[in-house]
Amino acid sequence: MKRSVNATIITIGDELLIGQVIDTNSAFMARFLNRAGISVIRKLAVSDNAEEIRAAIDREVNGVSVILLTGGLGPTSDDVTRQTLADYFGVKMIEDKGALRNVKRLYDKVYKKPLNPVNLRQAEVPEGCKVIINKRGSAPCMQFEKGRSMIFCLPGVPFEMEGLMPDVITAIRERFQLPKVIHHTIATAGIGESELAAILADFEKEIAPKTSLAYLPGLGILRLRLTSVVTGKEEEEKVNRHARVLKKLAHQYLISSDDTPVEEAVGKLLLKKKKSVATAESCTGGFIASMITSVAGASAYFPGGIVSYSNAVKSGTLGVKTTTLKKHGAVSEEVVKEMLKGVLKKMKSDYGIAVSGIMGPGGGSGQKPVGTVWIAVGSNHRVDTRKLHFRFDRKRNIQSTALRALFMLKLFLENE
Amino acid sequence: MKRSVNATIITIGDELLIGQVIDTNSAFMARFLNRAGISVIRKLAVSDNAEEIRAAIDREVNGVSVILLTGGLGPTSDDVTRQTLADYFGVKMIEDKGALRNVKRLYDKVYKKPLNPVNLRQAEVPEGCKVIINKRGSAPCMQFEKGRSMIFCLPGVPFEMEGLMPDVITAIRERFQLPKVIHHTIATAGIGESELAAILADFEKEIAPKTSLAYLPGLGILRLRLTSVVTGKEEEEKVNRHARVLKKLAHQYLISSDDTPVEEAVGKLLLKKKKSVATAESCTGGFIASMITSVAGASAYFPGGIVSYSNAVKSGTLGVKTTTLKKHGAVSEEVVKEMLKGVLKKMKSDYGIAVSGIMGPGGGSGQKPVGTVWIAVGSNHRVDTRKLHFRFDRKRNIQSTALRALFMLKLFLENE
């Protein structure tokens, strides 16, 4: 089968359309599909409304190989997806034995609550659909066929949807032969999109049309992604060569040669070296520590951190000299160096990260405008410091600072 | 004009379809539009491909009052939105004087970099469109009309898009009369969606069809949202009455009577009382501190916090007795109480939050399975503790714990 397998993701829920909830599901599903060689060509979000859901499915059926629906499978009256699908296929709702067993198991063993009639409704599915049991929740995944499209309907609870995606891919593989898509992603910093584009103009022309290059700016970092559909070892090797050339061309600005989240990359390096890191954070307010500890198993290399938001905590807990604070101000190279020294001692860690800055919207001055940040990373033997300037809003200034600090530590560890 | 004003949001970018980037733009835009009385009926994400973009616009034109496009306005070759719009309207690209001035200003005053020819391209727009200057970046917002639809094209950089939304709303108001939509949102915890739905069944029927009730589960919290389009004071008062009844019905599970983010609500309470709070975090690894400091001005009430991930830091920095750790384990009421005591002393704060738990996927045991958390909030005079159990993945267990801890502090402060 030569034709590429493509997909549309339809997310269902009023909460998406009033913006109360940020849709993370479709990004997760898209990543999963892409990795399996299925290209997502469209995403659609519609309300909990039968007509809208039907129109969305009708528009996609036969046009794409796979339609993934998510959301609106709750037991309450605002959730209409299940009944809408039964009407769409002109069938009645029936109780699925497997789904019923699963609901009973969940209430008995996991939730430890008595079942009520509303919960039992979760075991009902449109007649004739194929049921994929959802071990993490009561709403099963339902699989349908229409024309040349496979249709999967998944619950909207992220944790539940995520648990079902491997089964969905397995079902797609049974029907379609999936091609191989290769992505190579690198991260750069310190250069704008247009300047880098000027450097890479010839390279881009050379790799086209088989391989494409995308610029993904965000949070003070510019990611570059090469994408290619490959059919054999030779083509794969060619794309890998392109990736190596790209790294050389962007060398001066390169901060990461792969797409591993930096907090994971740092964790792996520390585990390999059997070393630890601690954090001393002012302006990021615990965000760096929370990124480090978002990785399972971080306790092996992260004893802890100090959020020294006030100057009193900087001197009281981290031992920054009050004379240093007075002379240079809290946002200075001298202060982050002393914060680093203090946290290395306090947490007895091998490495440390210290940051101090002005995240805005208030607190800026002519000499130190909003977005000014000092970062120090290092050990008792060697310290790297850097002054950066971000020009986003508060939230993104914090995230950018945390990212850059972790990338600095990564480079530091790679060069140790 | 009786007909309601509705909108479709079209996000453009390959990165959305391969799931590399989570789309936060459309949620922001949807909130903004909803608050102005414009209902978003559909969201669509398409690739950086001229044909796909044209098809998406064609599908929505005349069907909705407003079409918001975002993304694909960068200066590099993978960004095709601008040229696609020129082709769509059959016009040529021209240099806009205002946009050019803005690009020059940005490079001169903000980026402090020399302009290159690629940057200048950012000042080009399709002939005949109305330009809204983007003070935060070089790509302007472009406004078009087709049939009965207004079309706005905004940059995809969140910070830039966000800065332009007020101007977009102003432009929509000039053309359409906007109705008033009222949302009332409350938050509950400790009850499932179906159980609460059983309690609220009669209430739901009573308020329909003018007012609707939505269940928004997430992160161990169940939000309930009443929505109504109102045309006068009387109708508005009626919805407010519904909201009061809802609060009474859900009273036992109510953790918040409004939709203010809990970290903001806590900040306001502390400012009003002129008191401070400090954090002692084990399992949340700094996430609570980072939530508190995500609020601008948090330095007025947050001196700092300790992330005591290891037991050594729990005892060394927070003064938790090693005998307590040995006897009860790190995840226990006794330990969070001592952590709280320690951080109150160390940070000299009026109030404190302390948490310890097992976030998974590893580290659970029969007696203390993954998801077990102990939380303590309080002062030197009074302490509230609570044991909770979450059954999500690591990331969401952390977020849920942080949210519940902050809600506990909010209740504590409200009752002081």
Interface residues (C-beta under 8 A of the other chain):
Chain A: D14 E15 L16 L17 I18 G19 Q20 V21 I22 D23 T24 S26 A27 F28 M29 A30 R31 F32 L33 N34 S39 V40 I41 R42 K43 L44 A45 V46 S47 D48 E52 G74 P75 T76 S77 D78 V110 Y111 K113 N116 V118 N119 V157 P158 F159 E162 H183 T185 G192 E193 S194 E195 A197 A198 E204 S212 L213 A214 Y215 L216 P217 G218 R223 R225 T227 T279 E281 T284 G285 G286 F287 I288 A289 S290 I292 T293 S294 A296 G297 A298 S299 F302 P303 G304 G305 I306 V307 S308 Y309 S310 A312 V313 G316 T317 K346 M347 K348 G360 P361 G362 R391 F392 D393 R394 K395 R396 I398
Chain B: D14 E15 L16 L17 I18 G19 Q20 V21 I22 D23 T24 S26 A27 F28 M29 A30 R31 F32 L33 N34 S39 V40 I41 R42 K43 L44 A45 V46 S47 D48 E52 G74 P75 T76 S77 D78 V110 Y111 K113 N116 V118 N119 V157 P158 F159 E162 H183 T185 G192 E193 S194 E195 A197 A198 E204 S212 L213 A214 Y215 L216 P217 G218 R223 R225 T227 T279 E281 T284 G285 G286 F287 I288 A289 S290 I292 T293 S294 A296 G297 A298 S299 F302 P303 G304 G305 I306 V307 S308 Y309 S310 A312 V313 G316 T317 K346 M347 K348 G360 P361 G362 R391 F392 D393 R394 K395 R396 I398
